[in-house]
């Protein structure tokens, strides 16, 4: 993925996650985590830009987790939607 693709996907998720079911929101958190991994694989670019986007993704992940009633970073395995 390119930085532009990662940014576009983040923006899409940011604008639409509230309309999803709790199960879908769990999947979205996993998708955001994947985006963080993609940032680590990018060719060297502006580290400040990467850090800013990484921070925005992490904040959104926390917001979704809190909305689901979990402590940030304490979300259950996304493969077990019956835990919601």
N, C-alpha and C positions, 0 to 999 in steps of 0.2 A: 504494500500500500504506500501511497505517497502521502506527504504531509497534508496536501489539499484534500485527498480522499478521507483521511482520518478526521480532519477538521469538519468536512461536510457531514460525515456520519455522526460525529458528536453533536453538531447543530441540529440534525434531523431528530436524534434521540431527545435532545434537550427540549425541543418544541412539541414532541408527541408522547412522551412517556406517561404523562398523567392520564391519558385516555385509554391506557392499556389495563388489562386485568392484572391482579397481583401475580399470577403465575407468569404472565408475559413480562412483568416488571423484573422478576427474578432473572429471567433470561436476558433482559436488557442490562442488568448489572454485570452479568457474565460477558456480554458484548462489549461493555465499557472497559472491563478488565482486559479483554483481548486488544482493544485499542491502545491501552497502556503498553502492552507487549509490542505492538506494532511500532510505537514511538521509539522503543529501545532498539528496534531493528533498522531504523532509518539511517541513511548515509548522514555523515556529519552535516548538521545545519546549525543555525543560530541556537545555542544552548538556552538562552533566555526565552526564546519563542517556544521551545520544547517544554521547558519548565512551566511556563504559563499555561500551555494547553494541558499538560499533565495535571496541574493543580485544578484546572477547571473540570477535567474529567473526574478527578477524585472527589471534588465537592459535589458533583452531580450524583456520583455513586452513593455518597453519604446521604444526600437528600432523599434518594429513592429508598435506601435502606431504612431511614428514619420513618418515611411515609408508610413503609410496610410493617413498622413496629419493631424493628431490630436496631440494636446498637450498631453504629458504623463499623464495618469489618467483621461483624458477627453473624452475617447472613448464612442461612443453611445452604447446603449443596443444592444448586439449581436443578439437579436431577430428581429432587423430591418435592414436587409442588404440593403434596398433601400436607406439608408441614405448615402451611399458611393458615 
